[in-house]
Amino acid sequence: MADRIETLVLMKFFPSVSAFLILLALPALAQKRIAITIDDLPYVGTARTLENSRSATERTLAALKDAKAPAIGFVNERWVQVDGERDARTALLKEWLDAGMTLGNHTYSHADLNAIELAVDEDEVIKGEVITRDLMRARGHKTFYFRYPFNHTGGNAEKKAAFQAFLAARGYTLAPFTVEHSDYWFNELYGELLARGDMAQAEKVRQVYLDYLPVQLEYFEKLSTSYFGREIAQILLIHLNDINAKSLPAMLATMKQRGYAFISLDEALKDEAYRTPDLYVGNNGISWLHRWSVALKKPMDLRNEPDPPKWVFDLKKSLMR
């Protein structure tokens, strides 16, 4: 009843139907949107123990639920099919579904399509869906997503096309991404510092990682506006690792502060921008915003993508030779 009264009041001041409809649409048009996608489930780190996997899963899901952020996790079943722990590790995937999240295929062992034969990678897809697809079907899901490990799509046009045809025949939808901020790279350094007991430096690196997120968001926001004349629905790529398990609440808060609403991958892919063909062929695992430059006949802006601070590079180089 209150909604009806509010609508009647608005129509009194905006008698033109077209003007009224435009008014109603403005908040939706102004709202930034982002989908959260998380690779390498059940967990990726130096020690992929069940304990570490469980801890990272619980903290990650808690942050997502607190922020009311839907997410999809891409699974490497090599780290589910662990002798003596299959049931316990499968239970971690069920926790994702219990929390209202979805799951996708990231190959069995994170195989690099650019580096292996096509037939081998096809086997990796099939081995990588044994548990995940059954879990999804049992919950009534009918859309199955695949994400390339390293976001390597084959290295050449023929292999890329053949593999995509194979995925389509198995009912997969490709999961692109538009925003990343080197979380895997930061996590390696963060983990090394924790292993050395240098908690102060580890926390300093984690803060730099958090500060780097809005820098990357701003860059990809501007790039999408340059290509499409607007900010498209973005898709963030991160990994289920230690730095994110601790940092995700702050990361989600940063995105909210920038005006983002959290949406599902399904919803993000409804944005017309994702109808743009990916014509990029090469060895880099780059954002789809960079890939689309080929189809849009625009210069690729990869060189202008911001890097993390130089001192962090230098620190990692000195510690991880």
C-alpha positions in Angstrom: 0.0 0.0 0.0 2.8 2.4 0.9 4.6 1.7 -2.4 1.3 2.5 -4.3 0.9 5.8 -2.4 4.5 6.8 -3.1 4.1 6.0 -6.8 0.9 8.1 -7.0 2.6 11.0 -5.3 5.5 10.8 -7.8 3.2 10.7 -10.8 1.5 13.9 -9.5 4.7 15.7 -9.9 5.8 13.8 -13.1 2.6 13.6 -15.2 4.5 12.5 -18.3 4.7 8.7 -18.3 8.0 8.6 -20.1 9.5 11.1 -17.6 8.2 9.1 -14.7 9.7 5.9 -16.1 13.0 7.5 -16.6 13.0 8.8 -13.0 12.3 5.3 -11.7 15.2 3.9 -13.8 17.8 6.4 -12.7 18.8 4.6 -9.5 19.3 1.3 -11.3 21.3 3.0 -14.1 23.5 4.8 -11.5 24.2 1.7 -9.4 27.5 0.0 -10.0 27.4 -3.8 -10.0 30.0 -6.4 -9.4 30.1 -10.2 -9.2 32.5 -12.0 -6.9 34.2 -15.1 -8.4 36.7 -17.1 -6.3 39.2 -19.6 -7.9 41.0 -22.6 -6.6 38.5 -24.2 -4.2 38.7 -25.8 -1.7 41.8 -23.7 -0.9 45.1 -22.7 -2.4 48.2 -22.2 -0.2 51.6 -23.5 0.7 50.0 -26.2 2.9 46.7 -27.4 1.4 45.8 -29.2 4.6 42.2 -29.9 5.5 42.5 -27.6 8.5 43.7 -24.7 6.4 41.0 -25.4 3.8 38.3 -25.5 6.4 39.5 -22.3 8.1 39.7 -20.3 4.8 36.3 -21.6 3.7 34.6 -20.6 6.9 36.1 -17.1 7.0 35.4 -16.5 3.3 31.8 -17.6 3.5 31.2 -15.6 6.7 32.4 -12.4 5.0 30.3 -13.1 1.9 27.2 -13.8 4.0 27.7 -10.7 6.2 28.0 -8.5 3.0 25.0 -10.3 1.4 27.3 -11.0 -1.6 26.6 -13.9 -3.9 29.7 -15.6 -5.2 30.8 -18.6 -7.3 33.7 -20.8 -6.4 35.7 -22.6 -9.1 36.9 -26.0 -8.0 40.1 -27.9 -8.6 38.9 -31.4 -7.7 42.5 -32.7 -7.3 42.3 -31.0 -3.9 39.0 -32.6 -3.1 40.0 -36.1 -4.1 42.5 -36.6 -1.2 42.9 -40.0 0.2 41.1 -40.3 3.6 39.6 -36.8 3.3 37.2 -37.0 0.4 34.1 -36.7 2.5 35.4 -33.9 4.6 36.6 -31.9 1.6 33.4 -32.5 -0.3 31.6 -31.2 2.8 33.5 -27.9 2.3 32.0 -27.6 -1.2 28.5 -28.3 0.3 29.1 -25.5 2.7 29.3 -23.1 -0.3 26.0 -24.4 -1.6 24.4 -24.3 1.8 25.4 -20.6 2.0 23.6 -19.9 -1.3 26.7 -19.8 -3.4 27.4 -21.7 -6.6 30.3 -23.8 -7.9 32.1 -24.1 -11.2 34.8 -26.2 -12.9 38.4 -25.0 -12.8 39.8 -28.3 -14.2 41.0 -31.2 -12.0 44.5 -30.0 -11.3 44.6 -26.4 -12.5 46.0 -27.5 -15.9 47.4 -24.8 -18.2 45.7 -25.1 -21.6 48.5 -23.1 -23.2 51.0 -25.7 -22.1 49.3 -29.1 -22.7 47.6 -31.0 -25.5 44.0 -30.3 -26.2 43.0 -33.9 -25.4 44.7 -33.7 -22.0 42.9 -30.6 -21.0 39.6 -32.1 -22.1 40.3 -34.9 -19.7 41.1 -32.4 -17.0 37.6 -30.9 -17.5 35.9 -34.3 -17.2 37.9 -35.3 -14.1 37.2 -31.9 -12.6 33.4 -32.2 -12.7 32.9 -35.6 -11.0 31.9 -34.2 -7.6 31.1 -30.6 -8.4 28.5 -31.2 -11.1 26.7 -33.8 -9.0 26.5 -31.4 -6.1 25.2 -28.6 -8.3 22.6 -30.9 -9.9 21.4 -32.1 -6.5 20.6 -28.5 -5.6 18.7 -27.9 -8.9 21.3 -25.8 -10.7 21.2 -26.1 -14.5 24.0 -23.6 -15.5 27.5 -24.9 -15.2 30.4 -22.5 -15.5 34.0 -23.1 -16.5 37.0 -20.9 -15.8 40.3 -21.3 -17.5 43.3 -21.8 -15.1 45.6 -18.9 -15.4 43.0 -17.5 -17.8 45.0 -19.1 -20.6 42.6 -19.8 -23.4 44.8 -21.9 -25.6 47.6 -19.8 -27.1 46.4 -20.0 -30.7 43.1 -19.5 -32.4 42.6 -23.1 -33.5 43.1 -24.6 -30.0 41.0 -21.9 -28.4 38.1 -22.6 -30.7 38.3 -26.4 -30.4 38.4 -26.2 -26.6 35.5 -23.8 -26.5 33.5 -26.1 -28.7 34.3 -29.0 -26.4 33.1 -27.0 -23.4 29.9 -26.0 -25.1 29.1 -29.6 -26.0 29.4 -30.5 -22.3 27.0 -27.7 -21.4 29.5 -25.2 -19.9 29.3 -21.4 -20.0 32.6 -19.6 -19.9 33.3 -17.4 -16.9 35.2 -14.3 -17.8 36.5 -11.6 -15.4 37.2 -7.9 -15.7 38.9 -6.9 -12.5 41.8 -8.5 -10.6 44.4 -7.1 -8.3 47.2 -9.7 -8.2 45.9 -11.5 -5.1 47.8 -14.7 -5.9 51.0 -12.7 -6.1 50.4 -10.9 -2.8 49.4 -14.1 -1.1 52.8 -15.7 -1.9 54.6 -12.9 -0.3 52.2 -12.7 2.6 52.5 -16.5 3.3 56.3 -16.3 3.1 56.4 -13.5 5.7 54.0 -15.4 8.0 56.2 -18.5 7.7 59.2 -16.4 8.7 57.3 -15.1 11.7 57.5 -11.5 10.5 53.9 -10.6 11.4 54.5 -6.8 11.2 55.8 -7.0 7.7 53.1 -9.4 6.6 50.4 -7.0 7.9 52.1 -4.2 6.1 51.9 -6.1 2.8 48.3 -7.0 3.4 47.5 -3.3 3.9 49.2 -2.5 0.6 47.1 -5.2 -1.0 43.9 -3.7 0.4 45.0 -0.2 -0.8 45.7 -1.6 -4.3 42.1 -2.8 -4.8 40.5 0.7 -5.2 43.4 1.6 -7.6 42.5 -1.4 -9.8 38.8 -0.8 -9.5 39.2 2.8 -10.7 41.4 1.7 -13.6 38.9 -0.9 -14.9 36.0 1.4 -14.3 37.6 4.0 -16.5 38.5 1.4 -19.1 35.0 0.1 -19.3 33.7 3.7 -19.7 36.2 4.3 -22.5 35.1 1.1 -24.3 31.4 1.1 -23.7 30.5 4.7 -22.7 29.4 3.5 -19.2 30.5 1.4 -16.3 29.6 -2.2 -17.1 28.7 -4.9 -14.6 32.2 -5.9 -13.4 33.4 -9.4 -12.5 36.1 -9.7 -9.8 38.5 -12.6 -9.8 40.2 -13.6 -6.5 41.4 -16.9 -5.0 40.5 -18.8 -1.9 43.8 -18.2 -0.1 45.0 -16.8 3.2 45.3 -13.1 2.3 41.7 -13.1 1.0 40.3 -15.1 3.9 41.5 -12.4 6.2 41.0 -9.4 4.0 37.6 -10.1 2.3 35.5 -8.2 4.8 37.5 -5.0 4.2 37.6 -5.7 0.4 33.8 -6.0 0.3 33.4 -2.8 2.3 35.7 -1.0 -0.1 33.5 -2.1 -3.0 30.3 -0.9 -1.2 31.9 2.4 -0.5 32.6 2.8 -4.2 28.9 2.3 -4.8 28.8 -1.3 -5.9 25.9 -3.7 -5.4 26.9 -7.3 -5.3 25.3 -9.5 -8.0 25.6 -13.1 -9.2 27.7 -14.1 -12.1 24.5 -15.0 -13.9 23.3 -11.4 -13.5 26.6 -9.9 -14.5 26.7 -11.8 -17.8 23.3 -10.3 -18.7 25.1 -7.0 -19.3 25.3 -6.4 -23.1 29.1 -5.8 -22.9 29.6 -9.6 -22.4 28.2 -10.2 -25.9 31.4 -8.6 -27.2 33.5 -11.4 -28.7 36.8 -12.4 -27.2 39.1 -12.3 -30.2 42.3 -12.1 -28.2 44.9 -14.8 -29.0 48.0 -14.9 -26.9 49.7 -16.2 -23.8 48.6 -13.7 -21.2 45.8 -14.3 -18.7 44.4 -10.8 -19.1 41.1 -9.2 -18.2 38.3 -9.5 -20.7 38.3 -5.7 -20.9 41.7 -5.9 -22.4 40.7 -8.8 -24.6 37.7 -6.9 -26.0 39.9 -4.2 -27.3 40.6 -6.5 -30.3 36.9 -6.8 -31.3 36.3 -3.1 -30.5 39.3 -2.2 -32.7 40.8 -0.1 -29.9 44.4 0.0 -28.7 45.1 -2.5 -25.8 45.7 -0.5 -22.7 47.6 -3.2 -20.8 50.8 -1.2 -20.3 48.8 1.5 -18.4 47.3 -1.0 -15.9 48.7 0.0 -12.5 51.3 -2.1 -10.8 51.7 -2.7 -7.0 54.3 -0.5 -5.3 57.9 -1.2 -6.3 59.0 -1.8 -2.8 56.7 -4.8 -2.6 58.2 -6.3 -5.8 61.7 -5.7 -4.3 60.7 -7.3 -1.0 59.3 -10.4 -2.7 62.4 -10.7 -5.0 64.7 -10.6 -2.0 62.8 -13.2 0.0 61.8 -15.7 -2.7 64.8 -16.2 -4.8 
